[in-house]
Amino acid sequence: MNLLHRSIKVLSCALLLPLSLSVAGQTELNTTLMLTKKADKTYLSWSTEVPAVARQEIYRSTSSLFEQAERIAVLDPYQQVAEDNNFAPHQDYWYWLKVIDADGKEHLSNLSATVPQFSYQPFATIANASRCKAGATFSNETVDCGGVTVGSSCAGDAEGQKPVITLKNASVKNLRISASGGADGIHCSSGNCTIENVVWEDICEDAATNNGKTMTIKGGLAFNSANGSGGKPDKVFQHNSKNSTTVLTGNFTLTGEHGKLWRSCGDCTNNGGPRYLTISGVTVNGKIDSIAGVNSNYKDVATIRNLKIKDYKAGKPPICEHYTGVKKGQGKSVKDKEYWNSASCNVSKTDVTKL
């Protein structure tokens, strides 16, 4: 197989080497592969434009030549995050993702590597990547950031920080938010928003907030450190808007230490509901205090399927907890306890497994 490497360098400290590849017989459908290293773990995350995925394969090599790569994993079609936990210490690796569609056609991604001195982005997305910067607002469009790193500031867990990116009925994908610049993450301020293959290097206030209609998190990775820029572990996703839904899918993965994965606002101005959460394929590969907090008095519903948690055992962490929501200035939102198969907690014990 002949590979033509084309790359454009950007100013980024990310451990990412996406190089645009022109492969004989490859279609124009873009698949973007990103690599993230946290401690001794190597994570691969991606997005693909292939419309009907039959299966996905990960290849790894000790050089940048695909001809020398070996297949190390075969993945389900829905998956958009994977961990390589079988590697030699102090050895650099190059990775590719091959996506096979329903007709048997193969679509090869850019390559990503553990070599830290490389900071490149996919050639195919350079035009949009220049628009991806702290404070940007995207409206009624999908913006591919090509793996660039953006960030503004981080005042620890302080409330009221500004979002790094604002979506108005829009989507953003292939983006990395810096460890010291996470602020209040990504806001879905209106309409339907999709956040695909986004990596939060260290969550600041929150990773993302739903103030719109439906906010979907597809794949991606979020890290939080108790001693990092974001301060003590806190919630990952905040849900404020009423009659709206947050969806987590594509094997979205958490690492590090976290407070809660998702929380329906406990004491918003003019608080109410219902709010809906759907978890379908999520991995928690770290410490977490609890998964979902619903306001049962506002008829919130959390539906949880295919959730994997490191070292999980019954009650540790609680999966779905009932709260009593209140309006701002009318007291404190009080937690009840963990529930299974309730009106607000649509989850069975078989839906949660130990990682």
Kinemage of the C-alpha trace (Angstrom):
@kinemage 1
@onewidth
@group {chain A} dominant
@subgroup {mainchain}
@vectorlist {calphas} color= white
{ca met a 1} P 0.000 0.000 0.000
{ca asn a 2} L 1.425 3.381 -0.979
{ca leu a 3} L 1.091 6.145 1.576
{ca leu a 4} L 1.390 9.827 0.762
{ca his a 5} L 1.935 11.801 3.985
{ca arg a 6} L 0.748 15.404 3.958
{ca ser a 7} L 0.856 17.445 7.152
{ca ile a 8} L 0.408 20.999 8.354
{ca lys a 9} L 2.003 21.973 11.632
{ca val a 10} L 0.047 23.939 14.244
{ca leu a 11} L 1.062 25.479 17.551
{ca ser a 12} L -0.128 22.915 20.066
{ca cys a 13} L 1.341 20.965 22.947
{ca ala a 14} L -1.057 18.070 22.395
{ca leu a 15} L 0.264 14.538 22.226
{ca leu a 16} L -1.333 14.157 18.848
{ca leu a 17} L 0.010 13.324 15.430
{ca pro a 18} L -2.818 13.377 12.928
{ca leu a 19} L -1.350 13.311 9.429
{ca ser a 20} L -3.657 13.371 6.453
{ca leu a 21} L -3.152 10.236 4.405
{ca ser a 22} L -3.927 9.731 0.744
{ca val a 23} L -4.298 5.992 0.345
{ca ala a 24} L -4.743 4.201 -2.953
{ca gly a 25} L -8.400 3.256 -3.234
{ca gln a 26} L -9.423 5.295 -0.184
{ca thr a 27} L -12.610 7.359 -0.442
{ca glu a 28} L -12.941 11.016 0.504
{ca leu a 29} L -14.825 10.163 3.700
{ca asn a 30} L -12.798 11.575 6.576
{ca thr a 31} L -11.890 9.628 9.715
{ca thr a 32} L -9.954 11.607 12.318
{ca leu a 33} L -7.953 9.756 14.960
{ca met a 34} L -6.648 11.494 18.099
{ca leu a 35} L -4.300 10.156 20.771
{ca thr a 36} L -4.202 11.108 24.449
{ca lys a 37} L -1.756 9.902 27.091
{ca lys a 38} L -2.692 10.098 30.757
{ca ala a 39} L -0.186 8.658 33.236
{ca asp a 40} L 0.616 5.175 31.923
{ca lys a 41} L -2.486 4.936 29.729
{ca thr a 42} L -2.814 5.526 25.989
{ca tyr a 43} L -6.272 6.414 24.685
{ca leu a 44} L -7.393 6.625 21.078
{ca ser a 45} L -10.530 8.557 20.149
{ca trp a 46} L -12.009 9.336 16.759
{ca ser a 47} L -14.833 10.494 14.549
{ca thr a 48} L -15.724 9.153 11.133
{ca glu a 49} L -17.884 10.286 8.241
{ca val a 50} L -18.405 6.709 7.037
{ca pro a 51} L -22.227 6.408 7.061
{ca ala a 52} L -22.734 2.669 7.615
{ca val a 53} L -19.955 1.225 9.761
{ca ala a 54} L -19.767 -2.574 9.901
{ca arg a 55} L -16.649 -2.833 12.059
{ca gln a 56} L -13.527 -0.932 13.063
{ca glu a 57} L -9.931 -2.096 13.433
{ca ile a 58} L -6.981 -0.514 15.239
{ca tyr a 59} L -3.468 -0.960 13.851
{ca arg a 60} L -0.197 -0.232 15.641
{ca ser a 61} L 3.424 -0.005 14.542
{ca thr a 62} L 6.794 1.009 15.955
{ca ser a 63} L 7.345 3.131 12.840
{ca ser a 64} L 5.283 5.497 10.709
{ca leu a 65} L 4.892 2.871 7.967
{ca phe a 66} L 1.449 1.314 7.800
{ca glu a 67} L 2.926 -1.700 5.979
{ca gln a 68} L 4.665 -2.639 9.226
{ca ala a 69} L 1.594 -2.218 11.428
{ca glu a 70} L -0.253 -5.074 13.110
{ca arg a 71} L -3.938 -5.204 13.928
{ca ile a 72} L -4.374 -5.031 17.701
{ca ala a 73} L -8.152 -4.676 18.081
{ca val a 74} L -11.485 -5.227 16.317
{ca leu a 75} L -14.210 -2.931 17.643
{ca asp a 76} L -17.979 -2.582 17.554
{ca pro a 77} L -19.410 -0.084 15.051
{ca tyr a 78} L -20.658 2.331 17.735
{ca gln a 79} L -17.368 2.636 19.622
{ca gln a 80} L -15.346 5.860 19.319
{ca val a 81} L -12.831 5.472 22.160
{ca ala a 82} L -10.372 2.676 22.926
{ca glu a 83} L -7.461 2.142 25.300
{ca asp a 84} L -4.188 0.460 24.385
{ca asn a 85} L -3.030 -1.162 27.619
{ca asn a 86} L -0.645 -3.698 26.123
{ca phe a 87} L 2.529 -1.883 25.172
{ca ala a 88} L 6.226 -1.849 26.027
{ca pro a 89} L 7.385 0.952 28.358
{ca his a 90} L 9.517 3.670 26.750
{ca gln a 91} L 8.514 2.518 23.257
{ca asp a 92} L 6.807 4.968 20.903
{ca tyr a 93} L 3.953 3.720 18.738
{ca trp a 94} L 2.092 4.858 15.635
{ca tyr a 95} L -1.634 4.083 15.317
{ca trp a 96} L -4.237 3.943 12.552
{ca leu a 97} L -7.963 3.234 12.564
{ca lys a 98} L -9.459 1.312 9.660
{ca val a 99} L -13.225 1.670 9.245
{ca ile a 100} L -15.005 -0.975 7.169
{ca asp a 101} L -18.401 0.007 5.808
{ca ala a 102} L -21.422 -2.178 5.070
{ca asp a 103} L -20.206 -2.771 1.495
{ca gly a 104} L -16.812 -3.985 2.683
{ca lys a 105} L -14.924 -0.854 1.633
{ca glu a 106} L -12.032 0.171 3.851
{ca his a 107} L -11.445 3.731 5.042
{ca leu a 108} L -8.135 4.494 6.741
{ca ser a 109} L -7.704 7.320 9.240
{ca asn a 110} L -4.795 9.680 9.677
{ca leu a 111} L -2.045 8.292 11.880
{ca ser a 112} L -1.554 9.323 15.512
{ca ala a 113} L 1.567 8.647 17.543
{ca thr a 114} L 2.958 8.817 21.059
{ca val a 115} L 5.942 10.830 19.805
{ca pro a 116} L 5.613 14.089 21.781
{ca gln a 117} L 7.540 16.377 19.444
{ca phe a 118} L 4.899 16.038 16.726
{ca ser a 119} L 1.949 18.444 16.792
{ca tyr a 120} L 0.128 18.157 13.493
{ca gln a 121} L -3.482 18.282 12.394
{ca pro a 122} L -5.329 16.602 9.534
{ca phe a 123} L -4.844 18.448 6.256
{ca ala a 124} L -8.490 17.920 5.300
{ca thr a 125} L -9.802 20.127 8.121
{ca ile a 126} L -7.333 23.006 8.143
{ca ala a 127} L -9.917 25.530 6.895
{ca asn a 128} L -12.309 24.930 9.789
{ca ala a 129} L -9.552 24.382 12.344
{ca ser a 130} L -8.576 28.056 12.131
{ca arg a 131} L -12.074 28.961 13.389
{ca cys a 132} L -11.702 26.852 16.518
{ca lys a 133} L -10.495 29.176 19.253
{ca ala a 134} L -11.516 30.143 22.765
{ca gly a 135} L -14.696 32.222 22.801
{ca ala a 136} L -15.947 30.957 19.431
{ca thr a 137} L -19.672 30.535 18.771
{ca phe a 138} L -20.970 28.138 16.116
{ca ser a 139} L -24.545 28.397 14.853
{ca asn a 140} L -26.545 25.975 12.691
{ca glu a 141} L -23.454 24.156 11.395
{ca thr a 142} L -20.968 21.367 12.051
{ca val a 143} L -17.391 22.489 12.651
{ca asp a 144} L -14.501 20.018 12.444
{ca cys a 145} L -11.607 21.405 14.492
{ca gly a 146} L -9.116 18.856 13.202
{ca gly a 147} L -7.643 18.002 16.593
{ca val a 148} L -6.458 21.496 17.545
{ca thr a 149} L -6.065 22.489 21.198
{ca val a 150} L -7.946 25.515 22.538
{ca gly a 151} L -8.383 27.045 25.974
{ca ser a 152} L -8.967 30.303 27.812
{ca ser a 153} L -8.520 30.254 31.595
{ca cys a 154} L -9.494 28.250 34.657
{ca ala a 155} L -10.521 29.660 38.029
{ca gly a 156} L -10.748 26.277 39.723
{ca asp a 157} L -14.284 25.201 40.603
{ca ala a 158} L -15.590 28.778 40.647
{ca glu a 159} L -19.102 29.161 39.241
{ca gly a 160} L -19.935 31.615 36.474
{ca gln a 161} L -16.906 31.065 34.237
{ca lys a 162} L -17.365 31.658 30.522
{ca pro a 163} L -17.595 28.777 28.045
{ca val a 164} L -14.663 27.981 25.791
{ca ile a 165} L -17.010 27.138 22.899
{ca thr a 166} L -20.713 27.990 22.503
{ca leu a 167} L -23.014 25.942 20.265
{ca lys a 168} L -26.313 27.285 18.951
{ca asn a 169} L -28.070 24.374 17.291
{ca ala a 170} L -24.629 23.295 16.094
{ca ser a 171} L -22.009 20.557 16.348
{ca val a 172} L -18.286 20.531 17.043
{ca lys a 173} L -15.890 17.619 16.666
{ca asn a 174} L -12.217 16.660 16.892
{ca leu a 175} L -11.257 19.241 19.494
{ca arg a 176} L -8.939 19.257 22.503
{ca ile a 177} L -9.544 21.629 25.445
{ca ser a 178} L -6.367 22.456 27.346
{ca ala a 179} L -5.735 21.493 30.965
{ca ser a 180} L -5.289 25.073 32.147
{ca gly a 181} L -7.909 26.688 29.905
{ca gly a 182} L -11.086 24.662 30.379
{ca ala a 183} L -13.194 27.435 32.007
{ca asp a 184} L -16.851 26.299 31.723
{ca gly a 185} L -16.214 23.955 28.818
{ca ile a 186} L -18.732 23.800 25.990
{ca his a 187} L -22.231 25.293 26.208
{ca cys a 188} L -25.160 24.077 24.148
{ca ser a 189} L -27.100 27.334 24.397
{ca ser a 190} L -30.001 26.484 22.073
{ca gly a 191} L -31.390 23.814 19.785
{ca asn a 192} L -29.748 20.436 19.228
{ca cys a 193} L -25.991 20.183 19.763
{ca thr a 194} L -23.509 17.371 19.168
{ca ile a 195} L -20.081 17.272 20.813
{ca glu a 196} L -18.090 14.535 19.089
{ca asn a 197} L -14.579 13.305 19.820
{ca val a 198} L -13.716 16.133 22.190
{ca val a 199} L -10.915 15.641 24.730
{ca trp a 200} L -10.935 17.611 27.979
{ca glu a 201} L -7.342 17.521 29.259
{ca asp a 202} L -8.476 18.596 32.751
{ca ile a 203} L -12.048 19.700 33.466
{ca cys a 204} L -12.317 23.141 35.024
{ca glu a 205} L -15.853 24.181 36.125
{ca asp a 206} L -17.810 21.704 33.961
{ca ala a 207} L -17.010 19.854 30.741
{ca ala a 208} L -20.281 20.838 29.049
{ca thr a 209} L -23.632 22.395 29.932
{ca asn a 210} L -27.011 21.736 28.325
{ca asn a 211} L -29.071 24.910 27.990
{ca gly a 212} L -30.596 23.756 24.712
{ca lys a 213} L -32.902 20.974 23.548
{ca thr a 214} L -30.752 17.868 23.007
{ca met a 215} L -27.038 17.763 23.781
{ca thr a 216} L -25.291 14.621 22.528
{ca ile a 217} L -21.791 13.610 23.608
{ca lys a 218} L -20.375 11.098 21.102
{ca gly a 219} L -17.123 9.477 22.103
{ca gly a 220} L -14.365 11.654 23.460
{ca leu a 221} L -12.467 11.637 26.711
{ca ala a 222} L -12.497 13.738 29.894
{ca phe a 223} L -9.844 13.851 32.604
{ca asn a 224} L -9.925 15.532 35.994
{ca ser a 225} L -7.243 15.727 38.639
{ca ala a 226} L -7.823 16.609 42.288
{ca asn a 227} L -4.616 18.642 42.171
{ca gly a 228} L -5.106 20.086 38.697
{ca ser a 229} L -6.343 23.417 37.403
{ca gly a 230} L -9.981 22.493 37.990
{ca gly a 231} L -9.564 21.862 41.701
{ca lys a 232} L -11.507 19.210 43.592
{ca pro a 233} L -13.524 16.622 41.621
{ca asp a 234} L -16.909 18.012 40.588
{ca lys a 235} L -19.665 17.205 38.104
{ca val a 236} L -18.779 16.581 34.464
{ca phe a 237} L -22.022 17.506 32.672
{ca gln a 238} L -24.505 20.115 33.895
{ca his a 239} L -28.100 20.067 32.639
{ca asn a 240} L -30.127 23.276 33.095
{ca ser a 241} L -32.807 23.548 30.386
{ca lys a 242} L -36.209 21.990 31.004
{ca asn a 243} L -37.978 19.535 28.666
{ca ser a 244} L -34.608 18.611 27.196
{ca thr a 245} L -32.222 15.663 26.883
{ca thr a 246} L -28.543 14.892 27.393
{ca val a 247} L -27.176 11.813 25.587
{ca leu a 248} L -23.823 10.127 26.316
{ca thr a 249} L -22.749 7.473 23.833
{ca gly a 250} L -19.918 6.137 21.653
{ca asn a 251} L -17.954 4.834 24.656
{ca phe a 252} L -17.377 8.314 26.056
{ca thr a 253} L -14.645 7.760 28.648
{ca leu a 254} L -13.767 9.354 31.983
{ca thr a 255} L -10.317 9.124 33.561
{ca gly a 256} L -8.842 10.597 36.724
{ca glu a 257} L -11.082 11.704 39.622
{ca his a 258} L -14.627 13.035 39.298
{ca gly a 259} L -17.578 14.017 41.445
{ca lys a 260} L -20.670 13.234 39.383
{ca leu a 261} L -21.042 12.345 35.708
{ca trp a 262} L -24.352 14.218 35.193
{ca arg a 263} L -26.581 16.412 37.326
{ca ser a 264} L -29.980 17.894 36.667
{ca cys a 265} L -29.833 21.430 38.046
{ca gly a 266} L -30.758 21.384 41.717
{ca asp a 267} L -31.530 25.059 42.314
{ca cys a 268} L -31.780 26.964 39.032
{ca thr a 269} L -33.800 30.148 38.686
{ca asn a 270} L -37.361 29.101 37.773
{ca asn a 271} L -36.238 25.495 38.193
{ca gly a 272} L -38.416 22.650 36.964
{ca gly a 273} L -38.483 19.779 34.533
{ca pro a 274} L -38.507 17.262 33.262
{ca arg a 275} L -34.923 16.701 32.162
{ca tyr a 276} L -33.784 13.482 30.527
{ca leu a 277} L -30.472 11.641 30.508
{ca thr a 278} L -29.604 8.737 28.212
{ca ile a 279} L -26.391 6.789 28.770
{ca ser a 280} L -25.688 4.159 26.125
{ca gly a 281} L -22.088 2.999 26.120
{ca val a 282} L -19.942 4.920 28.636
{ca thr a 283} L -16.724 3.921 30.423
{ca val a 284} L -15.525 5.314 33.756
{ca asn a 285} L -11.861 4.324 33.989
{ca gly a 286} L -11.103 6.237 37.169
{ca lys a 287} L -12.591 7.365 40.472
{ca ile a 288} L -16.078 8.861 40.649
{ca asp a 289} L -18.435 9.679 43.531
{ca ser a 290} L -21.699 9.011 41.659
{ca ile a 291} L -23.112 8.800 38.139
{ca ala a 292} L -26.456 10.603 37.797
{ca gly a 293} L -28.508 12.933 39.977
{ca val a 294} L -32.179 13.346 38.993
{ca asn a 295} L -34.823 15.650 40.451
{ca ser a 296} L -37.574 13.123 41.012
{ca asn a 297} L -40.082 15.822 42.033
{ca tyr a 298} L -39.677 17.375 38.566
{ca lys a 299} L -40.144 13.962 36.899
{ca asp a 300} L -36.616 13.756 35.490
{ca val a 301} L -35.687 10.399 33.934
{ca ala a 302} L -32.210 8.879 33.617
{ca thr a 303} L -32.012 5.865 31.287
{ca ile a 304} L -28.732 3.985 31.691
{ca arg a 305} L -27.461 1.072 29.599
{ca asn a 306} L -24.016 -0.444 28.987
{ca leu a 307} L -22.136 1.477 31.674
{ca lys a 308} L -18.677 0.209 32.679
{ca ile a 309} L -16.977 1.432 35.855
{ca lys a 310} L -13.509 0.672 37.165
{ca asp a 311} L -13.618 -1.538 40.292
{ca tyr a 312} L -17.399 -1.178 40.514
{ca lys a 313} L -19.315 -2.904 43.270
{ca ala a 314} L -22.860 -2.380 44.513
{ca gly a 315} L -23.327 1.148 45.810
{ca lys a 316} L -19.772 2.235 45.002
{ca pro a 317} L -20.405 4.478 43.243
{ca pro a 318} L -24.182 5.081 43.419
{ca ile a 319} L -25.552 4.911 39.870
{ca cys a 320} L -28.764 6.947 39.956
{ca glu a 321} L -29.776 9.111 42.908
{ca his a 322} L -33.036 10.935 43.564
{ca tyr a 323} L -32.904 14.590 44.599
{ca thr a 324} L -35.574 17.137 45.416
{ca gly a 325} L -35.055 20.090 43.112
{ca val a 326} L -35.820 23.642 44.274
{ca lys a 327} L -36.058 27.076 42.725
{ca lys a 328} L -33.196 29.445 43.369
{ca gly a 329} L -33.575 31.203 46.708
{ca gln a 330} L -36.067 28.654 48.060
{ca gly a 331} L -33.712 26.381 49.941
{ca lys a 332} L -31.277 23.609 49.113
{ca ser a 333} L -31.679 20.645 46.786
{ca val a 334} L -31.660 17.588 49.064
{ca lys a 335} L -30.434 14.125 48.074
{ca asp a 336} L -32.585 11.093 48.855
{ca lys a 337} L -30.731 7.868 47.938
{ca glu a 338} L -29.797 5.518 45.100
{ca tyr a 339} L -32.692 3.918 43.203
{ca trp a 340} L -33.008 1.100 40.670
{ca asn a 341} L -35.900 0.717 38.203
{ca ser a 342} L -37.812 3.693 39.570
{ca ala a 343} L -39.871 6.222 37.630
{ca ser a 344} L -36.848 8.527 37.497
{ca cys a 345} L -34.042 5.936 37.439
{ca asn a 346} L -34.531 3.649 34.445
{ca val a 347} L -31.599 1.353 35.147
{ca ser a 348} L -31.171 -2.255 36.239
{ca lys a 349} L -28.184 -3.748 38.020
{ca thr a 350} L -27.374 -5.737 34.876
{ca asp a 351} L -26.867 -2.458 32.976
{ca val a 352} L -23.730 -1.693 35.010
{ca thr a 353} L -20.579 -3.816 34.895
{ca lys a 354} L -17.157 -3.757 36.504
{ca leu a 355} L -14.314 -2.642 34.263
